[in-house]
């Protein structure tokens, strides 16, 4: 459990420290995609700018406060890059 090592954060920086640069890069890429994919799909659906902003915000907040981890997630930096 990555939350038991390093800073205790599930983000790419802690994954890189604990697991090495290669896995840190994988986590970083997945975090970016976690926000990019929903925003990209919403753009394709032509839902409007406000809805698009809400999708990006929801993706980032879902990364920072994941329900399945007791609302303790990453810092949202890599995820925000995907928005």
N, C-alpha and C positions, 0 to 999 in steps of 0.2 A: 504494500500500500504506500504510494508516493506521499500520502499525507503524514506518514510516520517518519519521514526522513527529510533532511535539509530544513528548509523553511516551513515545511508542512503545506505549502501551496501546491495546487494541482497543475499550475501553469507550466509553460515552456521553459522558463528560466530555472525553476526548481528541477524539472525533468532533466534538463541539460546538466545541472550540477550533480544530480544523483545517478542518472543513467548514462550520461555521456552526451557529447555533442550530436551524434547521429540521432538518438532518440529525442533529444531536445528539439531538433529540427523537424522531426516527424510530428511531435506534439504541436509545435508552432504552426506547421502547415494545416493540421487538422483544426486548430483553433481558428485560423483565418477562414478556412472553408466552412466552418460552422456558421459563420455570419454571411459569407459571400453567397453561398447557395440559396438560402431563403430570399435574400435581397435580389439576387439575379432572377430568380423565379418570379418574384413579385413585379420586377421591372418588365418581364415578358408578358405578364398578365395585364399590364397597363391599368393598375389599380389606383393610380393617382399618387401625388407626391406625399400627402399626409399619411396615407396607408403605407407607402414605401418607407417613410421615416419611422413609423411605428413598428414595422417588421424589423428594421435595423436595430432599433432600441430594444425590442423584445429579444432578439438574438443575443445582444450584448448583455442585457440584464440576466438572461437565462444562463449565460456563461459565468457571470459573477456570482449569482445566487441560485445555483441548481437545486431543485427540490430534492433530488435523489441523494444529495450530499449534505442535507441539513442546512441548505442555504449558505454553504461555505465553499466557494469555488475559486477560480483564478481571479486575476486582477482585471482582465478584459482588454489588455493592450493589443494582443495579437488578434483577438476577435474584432475589436474596433477597426483594425486595419482592413478587415474583410468587408466592412460596411462601406 
